Amino acid sequence: MVNNRVAEIYSAFRKKGLTQTLEAAKAHAKQLYLSDEIPWVIGYSGGKDSTAILQLIWYALIDLKAEGKCHKDVHVISTDTLVENAFVAMWVEKSLESMKETAAKQGLPIIPHRLTP
């Protein structure tokens, strides 16, 4: 059983709270995006970590578009090595299709790619 006090002490959100922590991370992503003209490449597996990072970048791009500063492409790369579980491969493929459609509707420069050997 986990001691609630120990979990509370080590929470990544304890100092600023969830909302302020995420806003700070989004602001940092926006600053990095604007720091040069080099297109971004984000690795996407469909898991929780890559999905969280992609969502954070997506929200940053929405803000930047509203500010008229969304100027370079963000390539979302998913590598299908052809040995993944069929359900996982299908999930990732559908996710990439959904990303492509939604990015186009929102006018965001997010370009999903499915790479295979």
N, C-alpha and C positions, 0 to 999 in steps of 0.2 A: 504494500500500500504506500502511495506517495504522500509524503508530508506536505500539506498545502503551503505551509510557511516556506519550505525550501523551494518549492516550485514558484512561489510568488517572488522570492528574492532574485531568482535567476531568469525571470521573464525578460525577454528582449524589449517588451513594451512598457516596462514598469516606469521608466524615467519620464517618458513623454506621453505614454498611452498609445493605443493602436492608431488612431486617426492622425495624430501629429507625427508619429514615426513614419507612416506611409506617405504623408504629405512631404516630409523631409526627403524621403527616398525618391519620390517623384520629382521634386525640385532638383535633386542632384542629377537624376537621369536627364532632365531638360537641359541643365547646364552642360553636361557632357555632350549631348546631342548637338548643341549650338557651338561647341568649342572648335569644330573643324568641318571640313566638307567631305570627309571620308564616309561612304555608306556603311551602315551597320549590318552585321550578320549575327543573328541570334540562333543558337542551337535549340531545337525543340524536340522533345521526346514524347510529349503527351503526359508526362508525370507531373507531380505536384510542384516540384522546384522550377522546372522550365516553364510551366504554365503560369506560376506566380510572377516570374520575371517578365514574361511576355505581357501579362496583364498590366503590370506596372509601366512598362514601356508604352503600351497601347494608350493608357490613361495620360501619360506624359505627351504623347503625340496629339491626342485630342485637344489638350490645353494649348500646345504649340500651334496647332492649326487655327484655333480661335484667335490666337495672337498674331497670326500671319507669318509664323516663323517655321513652319513645317516644310523643310526644303530638301531633304535628302532621303534616299530609299533606306528601308529597313528590310533586309532579307531574312526570312524565317526558314531555317534549314532543318529538315528532318531526314535522317538517313535510314532507309529501309534496307537492311542487310539480307533480306529475304529468308531470315531464320527466326523472325519474331513470331510470337503467338498470333494466329490469324485474327483473333478478336482485337488485339492491341494494334496490329497493322491497320485493320479496318477503322478503328477509332481514330488513329492518327491521320489517316487519309481523309476521313470525313471532317476532322477538325481543320485540316489545311484548306479543304474546300470551303468550309464555313468562314474561315479567316479571310480567304480571298474575296468572297461575296460581301462580307461585312466591311472590310477595308475599302472596297470599291464604293459601297453605299455611303460610307462616312468620309470618303475623299482622302483617305490616309495612304501614305506611300509604303504600305506594308505588302511585301511580295513573298508569299509562301512558296517553298520549293520542296519537292519530295525527291531525294537522291537515292539511286539504287546502283549496285555494282555493275 
